[in-house]
Amino acid sequence: MASVLSAQNPDYKLALSKSLLFFEGQRSGKLPPNQRLTWRKDSALRDGQEGGVDLTGGYYDAGDNVKYSFPMAFTATMLAWSIIEFGDGMGDEGVRAAEALRWNTDFLLKATAHLPNTVYAMVGNPYSDHNCWERPEDMDTPRPVYAVNTTHPGSEVAGEITAALAAASIAFRSSDTAYARLLLSRAKQDELAWGGAWLNKATNSQKYQKYVDKAIRNIKLMEEATGYHCIDTEFSWDNKHAGTYILLSQVGHYKTEAQTFACVVLPESPTKTMKYTPGGLIYKTRSSNNQVTGAVSLLALVYAKHLKQAKGTITCGKTQFPPSKLVDLAKSQADYILGHNPLRMSYMVGYGSKFPQHIHHRASALPSLDVHPSFIACKDGTPYYMSRKPNPNELTGAIVGGPNNGTDYFDDDRKRPAQSEPTTYINAPFVGVFAYFANH
């Protein structure tokens, strides 16, 4: 049921609750007895069998039915960071946040458990999957497994899983010490900049700093060679530079780079390079732009918290700003998502009186097994995809990709996935953002 709220006065606690409920709609595998989005059922119970391994569980990361370990791991890192920084303010939702994180890390443990120096990076064939409009419960497309190893390297996914497991070990340290130790032990298998930074934090040491410094030197050499400086780009599942600098600045490293990030994103900064829509939303990418909005907002809050504790300020050229300016930035983004925008609509499904009705999401757009128990084949779902009727199943809490191409216009059309598709890595950083504002 839609909630009736004023766009001017968002209910952040409600937004937090709904943002976590969304993850239950993305679950793959055998669903637990306390599943709340009951229109979703068990699915993909044989995942991994084509490779002779168990890769059931985890999340479908978006509106399709493929499982990608790279963005799934980034989702876990963002959930863990949200819990670490702002979990004390989550109240009863802290339990739900931990459940959402553990559903993810349980899968990442499976993805790294089977063979030495091997990480399972994907389950499902994206070409055959994307050729169908099919419920996850009905999937009959091939489910091959894809792995990276010493013969077929893929350091990016390995490094992100390292970061995810190390961050999650901190998040679970007080509630489940045995599980936290397991996560940290597995995380130590890889040492790249982002993963190494989290290993330092998880081990409360500088043991991995040499790996971090080496990786960052390589980043800077690449930037000098190409002229492309990543510090002023988005923080997302495929670009961790800004997040690495903010994380390391908390222990006294890379302070200049962290300050540069703040100056890049602050609208008032004389050195700002981040773009904004006329209505004030961060704009960086044509596809799923809200993933940037949420991730940058979380970084802004984490850095503001650190600066406030250190009694520091932000220096941009000859201008200084208090940490509260970063908080203001994050609030403006959260409020925009929840309805304080030119369209006066929420970009979170089920929040407010006006929100997307035609999201690009197979399980949401097709009738549930409760309503239509018989099998819906690959192409038999096409009429539901083409229909202009609202999705029959509300994927409560899902935050969609966002307005169109730097404007404040949104076309509520499931055939436009860049705007209408939700993803786990859009929602995950907003968990921390909503938790912060629910208590400030």
Phi, psi and omega in degrees: 000137178291144176264140181264109184223155174277134177297336181280339183230076183295148174261095186291328178296319177294319178298320177299313181301314182290324181297330177279326178300325180308321184297332177294331177286346182259001184294140171248152178101202180279117184282147183280165181298334182267018176302125184266323174278085192284351175287345171275142180233179178302146181204158174051048184282356179246013182303131180100341185296330179295338177254006179074025181226169176259110177233036175284161178092198182075196184237143159286125193279345184212221183268002177256191187241020176269149176248121181247121183291330183295298177294332177295321179292321176298320175303316179296318180299317181292321176297316180296316180297321176300317180291316182300313186277322190229014181296330181298337181262008183276344181060223181297336181289347176300325177295317179295321179297318178296322178296317179297320179292315184293326177301326179284308185292331175301320178291318181297327174296320177295321184292346182240010191263340199273316183227147178299142176057032181229133176232126176278119191259341183200146173232123181110151177264113186296331182289312178291323179297315183286349176277353182241153167243091196222139176297145175300330179291340182256000190311126174230015175279160180301146178237059178294159176249143181237132183234153169251145182203193183293333178278323179236080189289154176202077187294334183297311181292323178296317180295323180289322177296322175303311179300316182298312183291322178294315179297316181295328178298326176289316182298327183263000189302321184272338185259333182209084188295324180294316179295320178299318179295322178297315180298315182293320179300316179291325182297331185288004180284345184216148183221087171248179189303305183292313178295319179297321178299319179288327176295320175302314182293319182290328181264359181051049183211179173248021187303325186258009185297327181295326177290321178298311183298319179297316181295320180290324175300319178295322177300313183293323176297319178295319179297318179295323182288326185260342185075010182254110186262113188284346182299332183259019175257183183291158168257116185205185185296338179247019177204105188253004191301309182298319179297322178298316181295319180295317180297315182288332180296337180293340179243022170092007180254150171054042180295322180297316180295322178295319177297321179300318177303312181300317181292328179294322188264337183291125180300331183275352187288138176291344180251018180298135172236349177294138180267152179227149173288165177306329180275356173104009179273135173306133179232123180226326188221151180289334187246125178051051183300331183294346173295325177288317180305310182291316183294316178295323179296318178296316178301317181300317180291319179297316181291321177298318178299315180296314181297320180297316179295326181272002184055042181258171178228175178251125180248118180238102187065237178261008184250138177247145179230146174283159178303334181301337178294325176291324176296317178300319179298311181298321180295320180298325180287316178299316181294321177301313181299326185268006171127352179273076184209169184302331179275351183052042178233150175274142174267008175255122180298131177085001179249128180083180183271348181222117181206166183302135182249345187235055187286151180279089186201117187299309184297324180286325187274343179259150179298145181287167176297332178297324183269323184227080187291341182280157184297137173248111185287170186316300184274349179289345177276352184302318178301327177290324177296319183279343185298146174266005176285150176300153176302135183288336182245121181282116176275074189304131176092351181293129174258123186275176186301324174115187185300167187274114164049054174082004176258182173254019180264137179232125177262107183284082189216120182292347177278002177241075187297334179301332179257324193255000182267130173274157175217156177295327184278353164283311186292320192305309180292332178293338175303312178292322180297311180294323178298319179298308185286342174293345184235013179226000000 
